[in-house]
Amino acid sequence: MLNVACCMKVVQTTLTEAEHKLLEEYAKRNSKSIKEVLREAIKSTVEGKVDPSDPIFTCLPSSKRTGKKDHGSEEHDKYLYGENT
């Protein structure tokens, strides 16, 4: 059996509490570990399935104030891409 651990590297980063909660909930819904979800996300990005110039990755926050944007979770495409999406 191949010892994959010898070829692995540790990557450390920080997440906001909200980011971590989203990641954790996604992993639970899909019966995966956070490590598995992150590895899949990295592979998708590297393999070009995700457009790194997408406004979700490049736009500044839509508001400088703290707090929630009304209906942000439902209307995120409108806030990122405009009214006609």
MILUMNU-418065 format. One record per residue (C-alpha): residue in three letters; residue number from 1; x, y, z. Coordinates in steps of 0.02 Angstrom, whole numbers. Example, Ala and Ser with C-alpha at 12.3 -4.5 7.8 and 13.67 -1.06 7.14 Angstrom:
2
res:ALA n:1 x:615 y:-225 z:390
res:SER n:2 x:684 y:-53 z:357
END
This chain:
85
res:MET n:1 x:0 y:0 z:0
res:LEU n:2 x:64 y:173 z:-46
res:ASN n:3 x:106 y:286 z:101
res:VAL n:4 x:20 y:447 z:48
res:ALA n:5 x:59 y:536 z:212
res:CYS n:6 x:242 y:552 z:164
res:CYS n:7 x:191 y:660 z:15
res:MET n:8 x:69 y:772 z:108
res:LYS n:9 x:99 y:953 z:156
res:VAL n:10 x:12 y:1050 z:294
res:VAL n:11 x:-73 y:1211 z:244
res:GLN n:12 x:-138 y:1327 z:378
res:THR n:13 x:-255 y:1474 z:358
res:THR n:14 x:-381 y:1574 z:457
res:LEU n:15 x:-567 y:1588 z:425
res:THR n:16 x:-699 y:1702 z:494
res:GLU n:17 x:-824 y:1619 z:609
res:ALA n:18 x:-955 y:1633 z:471
res:GLU n:19 x:-840 y:1551 z:343
res:HIS n:20 x:-800 y:1410 z:462
res:LYS n:21 x:-983 y:1382 z:503
res:LEU n:22 x:-1028 y:1374 z:317
res:LEU n:23 x:-886 y:1252 z:286
res:GLU n:24 x:-934 y:1144 z:435
res:GLU n:25 x:-1119 y:1140 z:387
res:TYR n:26 x:-1077 y:1098 z:206
res:ALA n:27 x:-963 y:956 z:261
res:LYS n:28 x:-1097 y:884 z:377
res:ARG n:29 x:-1233 y:895 z:243
res:ASN n:30 x:-1121 y:799 z:123
res:SER n:31 x:-1056 y:674 z:252
res:LYS n:32 x:-878 y:731 z:226
res:SER n:33 x:-740 y:797 z:335
res:ILE n:34 x:-685 y:978 z:322
res:LYS n:35 x:-520 y:915 z:251
res:GLU n:36 x:-611 y:823 z:112
res:VAL n:37 x:-717 y:974 z:69
res:LEU n:38 x:-565 y:1088 z:63
res:ARG n:39 x:-467 y:966 z:-45
res:GLU n:40 x:-613 y:956 z:-167
res:ALA n:41 x:-628 y:1146 z:-171
res:ILE n:42 x:-442 y:1163 z:-208
res:LYS n:43 x:-450 y:1034 z:-346
res:SER n:44 x:-600 y:1121 z:-425
res:THR n:45 x:-509 y:1287 z:-422
res:VAL n:46 x:-347 y:1219 z:-491
res:GLU n:47 x:-433 y:1119 z:-626
res:GLY n:48 x:-520 y:1275 z:-690
res:LYS n:49 x:-697 y:1233 z:-638
res:VAL n:50 x:-703 y:1397 z:-542
res:ASP n:51 x:-673 y:1563 z:-628
res:PRO n:52 x:-552 y:1659 z:-515
res:SER n:53 x:-608 y:1823 z:-594
res:ASP n:54 x:-788 y:1791 z:-538
res:PRO n:55 x:-851 y:1941 z:-438
res:ILE n:56 x:-880 y:1831 z:-287
res:PHE n:57 x:-691 y:1819 z:-271
res:THR n:58 x:-643 y:1993 z:-330
res:CYS n:59 x:-775 y:2117 z:-272
res:LEU n:60 x:-756 y:2215 z:-114
res:PRO n:61 x:-895 y:2194 z:14
res:SER n:62 x:-1057 y:2272 z:-46
res:SER n:63 x:-1069 y:2374 z:113
res:LYS n:64 x:-941 y:2452 z:228
res:ARG n:65 x:-1060 y:2443 z:375
res:THR n:66 x:-1062 y:2293 z:486
res:GLY n:67 x:-1212 y:2181 z:497
res:LYS n:68 x:-1318 y:2090 z:372
res:LYS n:69 x:-1376 y:2144 z:201
res:ASP n:70 x:-1564 y:2119 z:181
res:HIS n:71 x:-1600 y:1955 z:93
res:GLY n:72 x:-1414 y:1932 z:55
res:SER n:73 x:-1421 y:1744 z:60
res:GLU n:74 x:-1568 y:1742 z:-61
res:GLU n:75 x:-1514 y:1883 z:-177
res:HIS n:76 x:-1325 y:1863 z:-181
res:ASP n:77 x:-1320 y:1848 z:-371
res:LYS n:78 x:-1409 y:2016 z:-387
res:TYR n:79 x:-1283 y:2099 z:-271
res:LEU n:80 x:-1134 y:2022 z:-361
res:TYR n:81 x:-1187 y:2023 z:-544
res:GLY n:82 x:-1325 y:2154 z:-556
res:GLU n:83 x:-1514 y:2156 z:-569
res:ASN n:84 x:-1536 y:2047 z:-725
res:THR n:85 x:-1456 y:1884 z:-671
END
